[in-house]
Amino acid sequence: MDIYIQIEHVQHIVSACIAIPFDGNQLFCIVGRNGVGKTSIVKALRNLRVSDTYKITSDESIFSKRSRIAYKYGQEEFEFTYDPKIHGLNSKSVIPSSIRDEIEVELPMPYGERFNYFQTISRNDAEIRQNVVLENYEKPDELIEFLSDIYGSRRFENLREIRVKGRTYYCLIKDDSRYIREDYFSSGEYFVISLYRKIRNKRKLIIIDEIDISLDAAAQVHLVRNLRNFCLKYKVNIVFTTHSLAMMRMLEPEELLYIENPDGNVEHRNASYNYVRGRLFGFSGWDRYILTEDLVLKHFLEHIIAKYIPDTFYTFKVIHVGAAANTVDLMRRNATEHYFSETDKVLSILDGDQKNESYAKNVDEVLFIPFASVEKEVFVEYAAGKLKKLPNLWVGDISKPNGKGLFSALTKKAKLYSKIQLYDHLCSKYKSEIEALVKDIDKFLNPNSVAGHAGNLVNETSATFEVPNEKIKLARAWEYLWFLVNRLGSSLKMKIWR
């Protein structure tokens, strides 16, 4: 179940409605340009736990008489409205402990709780020292592994956990009863320990604003993987904001929420890394790559994708490599060299006459069109009298069965057909086979693609088959929405309520 938040007329936000997972075990990242309202969302969540959040962290000028924040969890609703007596938000609602005590929010300096923890550590130094001398401590193996993986170093092997008055502190033990307290670690190391402490507390919802602020790029990359594992192990939800491309690249599309605020009304959507990168930084790039052997096949694949999968979640690029063997070899070398991307983001599609070649056998990332090649199949259709004939005195070599000369004559020289008309003719002939290919491509270009929906092609009443684009878009939208509701349950999503 989610906690729904509606924010109205607070700082840069005129209206925002989002849902935050509360009962699951998920990792989510909220990204967007500066000023779109990311920190306002984080503060609104903290306000559920600490009702004077805005009084401590914000100037009263961010509010107006219309300012309002409302929350909904199940059947329970809570509302904070503007109170002119305190020049801020106030509420008559009582937030139950079952919600309030399950939320942990970490803000940047100077409001983050980890900075307030400095004083607590210092006040308890005498007790910490005594426990070190008496060796009254434990070895926190999980935290040591966490830090070692984040920083790629075993320098934390002598880290020890000390409990004083119900609180947990960490020190690096040195020779002769000397020690280094966690508050004397680097800011990044201290942050990682503070984050681990929050996770160990097993609050249902942990929110961190600007999670990358104290970490280098390598540490950020390793942090994402570890946090995802902790979400599952400790059954917590971790929501964070970041501007780090290194972290964004490690996230799945359902973990990445992109928000915009063009006119004060916040819009959000789950998005791929390359989409976010392009919107935030203006960098071009693609999420998926399809490798193929020649230009004609490249154009054919681009045509069937545009026609039968008009809306793709991932950005993609079809690249003709030249020669089928080279295409597969490049895809295989990408697995170690990463010319394009990770292995599961690169697919090869070859002519059907390559299916029995040794280099293409038993390779999951290789698909085949259902005929020898586009040009060869056009040659077969022409020889069978199913295509318009060239003039009897036609000058040019159109007799070779590879079909290249004939394809050029039909489309470029005589102009009896456009390339698209020939592509559609082949799609009509191989309807069921093309349908199967489209399904496989759709799964590659759309996350969690619903099996079969890309191949629901109508019966032809002419030489080609085509589904109206608007119907495809509507059908795909409903199917994807239904999938999210049933399978992604508590993903971040929009819901308007009053």
Residue pairs with C-beta under 8 A, 6 or more apart in sequence:
1 22
1 23
1 73
1 74
1 490
2 19
2 20
2 21
2 22
2 23
2 73
2 490
2 493
3 19
3 20
3 22
3 45
3 48
3 71
3 72
3 73
3 99
3 205
4 17
4 18
4 19
4 20
4 71
4 72
4 73
4 495
4 497
5 16
5 17
5 18
5 19
5 20
5 41
5 44
5 45
5 69
5 70
5 71
6 15
6 16
6 17
6 68
6 69
6 70
6 71
6 496
6 497
6 498
7 13
7 15
7 16
7 17
7 37
7 40
7 41
7 44
7 68
7 69
7 266
8 14
8 15
8 16
8 66
8 67
8 68
8 69
9 63
9 64
9 66
9 67
9 68
10 40
10 44
10 62
10 63
10 67
10 68
10 69
11 37
11 40
11 58
11 62
12 35
12 36
12 37
12 40
12 261
12 264
13 37
13 40
13 261
13 264
13 266
14 263
14 264
14 265
15 264
15 265
15 266
16 37
16 40
16 41
16 261
16 265
16 266
17 266
17 494
17 495
17 496
17 497
18 41
18 257
18 266
18 268
18 492
18 493
18 494
19 490
19 492
19 493
19 494
19 495
20 28
20 45
20 205
20 237
20 239
20 492
21 28
21 205
21 237
21 239
21 490
21 491
21 492
22 73
22 99
22 102
22 204
22 205
22 237
22 490
23 204
23 490
24 237
24 489
24 490
25 231
25 232
25 234
25 235
25 236
25 237
26 231
26 237
26 238
26 255
26 490
26 491
27 224
27 227
27 228
27 231
27 237
27 238
27 251
27 255
28 237
28 238
28 239
28 240
28 255
28 256
28 257
28 491
28 492
29 239
29 240
29 241
29 242
29 247
29 248
29 251
29 255
29 256
29 257
30 38
30 41
30 239
30 240
30 241
30 257
30 259
30 492
31 38
31 241
31 242
31 243
31 248
31 256
31 257
31 258
31 259
31 276
31 280
32 38
32 258
32 259
32 260
32 261
32 280
33 260
33 280
35 261
36 259
36 260
36 261
36 266
37 259
37 261
37 266
38 209
38 241
38 259
39 107
39 209
39 241
42 105
42 107
42 207
42 209
42 241
43 53
43 54
43 57
43 58
43 107
44 69
45 103
45 105
45 205
45 207
45 239
46 53
46 103
46 105
46 107
46 207
47 53
47 54
47 69
47 80
47 89
48 71
48 78
48 95
48 99
48 100
48 103
49 95
49 100
49 101
49 103
49 104
49 105
50 56
50 105
51 91
51 95
54 62
54 63
54 88
54 89
55 86
55 88
56 111
57 107
57 111
60 87
60 88
63 82
63 87
63 88
63 89
64 82
65 82
65 84
66 82
67 81
67 82
67 89
68 79
68 80
68 81
68 82
68 89
69 79
69 80
69 89
70 77
70 78
70 79
70 80
70 498
71 77
71 78
71 79
72 78
72 497
73 99
76 96
76 99
77 93
78 91
78 93
78 95
79 91
79 93
80 89
80 90
80 91
80 93
81 89
81 90
81 91
82 88
82 89
82 90
83 89
83 90
101 203
102 203
102 204
102 205
103 203
103 204
103 205
103 207
104 198
104 201
104 203
104 205
104 206
104 207
105 113
105 206
105 207
105 208
105 209
106 112
106 113
106 114
106 194
106 195
106 198
106 206
106 207
106 208
106 209
107 113
107 209
108 209
108 210
108 213
109 115
113 194
114 190
114 191
114 194
117 183
117 194
118 183
120 167
121 128
121 169
121 181
121 182
121 183
122 183
124 164
124 165
124 167
124 169
125 181
127 164
127 165
128 162
128 164
128 169
128 171
128 179
128 181
129 179
130 136
131 137
131 162
131 164
132 160
132 162
132 171
132 173
132 177
132 179
133 177
136 162
137 160
137 161
137 162
137 171
137 173
138 160
138 161
139 159
139 160
139 161
140 159
140 160
140 161
140 170
143 156
143 159
143 161
143 170
143 193
143 196
144 156
144 157
144 159
146 192
146 196
146 226
147 156
147 159
147 189
147 192
147 193
148 154
148 156
149 222
149 226
150 192
150 215
150 219
150 222
150 223
150 226
151 189
151 219
152 218
152 222
156 172
158 172
158 173
158 174
159 170
159 171
159 172
159 173
160 170
160 171
160 172
160 173
161 168
161 169
161 170
162 168
162 169
162 170
162 171
163 169
168 197
168 200
169 181
169 182
170 181
170 182
170 193
171 179
171 180
171 181
171 182
172 179
172 180
172 185
173 179
174 180
182 189
182 190
182 193
183 190
185 193
186 214
187 214
188 214
188 215
188 216
188 219
190 214
191 214
191 215
192 215
192 219
192 223
195 206
195 208
198 206
199 206
199 230
199 234
199 236
199 238
200 234
202 234
202 235
202 236
203 236
204 235
204 236
204 237
205 236
205 237
205 239
206 236
206 237
206 238
206 239
207 238
207 239
207 240
208 238
208 239
208 240
208 241
209 240
209 241
210 241
210 242
210 243
211 223
211 240
211 241
211 242
211 247
212 220
212 242
212 243
212 244
212 246
212 247
215 223
217 244
217 246
218 246
220 242
220 244
220 246
220 247
221 246
221 247
221 249
221 250
223 247
224 247
224 250
224 251
225 250
227 238
230 236
230 238
231 237
231 238
237 490
242 248
243 280
245 277
245 281
248 256
248 273
248 276
248 277
249 273
251 273
252 447
253 270
253 271
253 272
253 273
253 313
253 314
253 447
254 270
254 447
254 488
254 491
256 270
256 271
256 272
256 273
256 276
257 268
257 269
257 270
257 271
257 492
258 268
258 269
258 270
258 271
258 275
258 276
258 279
259 266
259 267
259 268
260 266
260 267
260 268
260 279
261 267
268 492
268 494
270 491
270 492
271 279
272 287
272 313
272 314
272 315
273 287
274 285
274 286
274 287
274 314
274 315
275 287
275 315
277 283
277 285
278 284
278 285
278 315
285 315
286 314
286 315
286 316
286 317
287 314
287 315
287 316
287 341
287 345
288 314
288 315
288 316
288 317
288 341
288 345
288 346
288 347
288 444
288 445
289 316
289 317
289 319
289 340
289 341
289 345
289 346
289 347
290 301
290 316
290 317
290 318
290 319
290 346
290 347
290 348
290 349
290 441
290 444
291 319
291 320
291 321
291 327
291 330
291 331
291 346
291 347
291 348
291 349
292 298
292 301
292 318
292 319
292 320
292 321
292 327
292 348
292 349
292 350
293 320
293 321
293 322
293 323
293 324
293 326
293 327
293 350
293 351
293 354
294 320
294 322
295 320
296 373
296 374
296 375
296 407
297 320
297 349
297 350
297 351
297 369
297 373
297 374
298 318
298 319
298 320
299 419
299 423
300 369
300 374
300 423
300 426
301 318
301 349
301 441
302 318
303 419
303 420
303 423
304 423
304 427
304 434
304 437
304 438
304 441
305 312
305 316
305 318
305 441
305 445
307 466
308 438
308 454
308 455
308 457
308 467
308 472
309 438
309 441
309 442
309 445
309 446
309 454
310 469
310 472
310 473
311 472
311 473
311 476
311 477
312 445
312 446
313 445
313 446
313 447
314 445
314 446
314 447
316 445
321 327
321 330
324 350
324 351
324 354
324 357
324 359
324 360
325 357
325 359
327 348
327 350
328 348
328 350
328 359
328 360
328 363
328 366
329 359
330 339
331 346
331 347
331 348
331 365
331 366
333 339
334 340
334 341
334 343
334 346
335 343
340 346
343 365
344 365
346 365
347 365
347 366
347 367
347 441
347 444
348 363
348 365
348 366
348 367
349 366
349 367
349 368
349 369
349 437
349 441
350 360
350 366
350 367
350 368
350 369
351 368
351 369
351 372
351 373
351 374
351 376
352 368
352 369
352 370
352 371
352 372
352 373
353 372
353 373
353 376
354 360
354 368
355 368
360 366
360 368
367 437
367 440
367 441
369 437
370 430
370 433
370 434
370 436
370 437
371 377
371 426
371 430
373 402
373 403
374 403
374 407
374 422
374 423
374 426
375 402
375 403
375 404
375 406
375 407
376 401
376 402
376 403
377 403
377 426
377 429
378 387
378 403
378 406
378 407
378 410
378 422
378 426
379 401
379 402
379 403
379 406
379 407
380 403
381 387
381 425
381 426
381 429
382 389
382 406
382 410
386 425
387 410
387 416
387 417
387 425
388 410
388 416
388 417
390 398
390 409
390 410
390 414
390 416
391 414
394 409
394 414
396 405
396 409
396 413
397 405
398 405
398 406
398 409
399 405
400 406
407 422
410 416
410 417
410 422
411 417
411 418
411 419
411 422
417 425
421 464
424 463
424 464
424 465
424 466
425 463
425 464
426 434
427 434
427 464
427 465
428 460
428 463
428 464
428 465
431 457
431 460
431 465
434 457
435 455
435 457
436 455
438 454
438 455
438 457
439 451
439 452
439 454
439 455
441 454
442 449
442 453
442 454
442 455
443 449
443 451
446 454
446 480
448 480
448 483
448 487
448 488
450 479
450 480
450 482
450 483
453 475
453 476
453 479
456 467
456 475
457 465
457 467
458 465
458 466
458 467
459 465
484 491
484 493
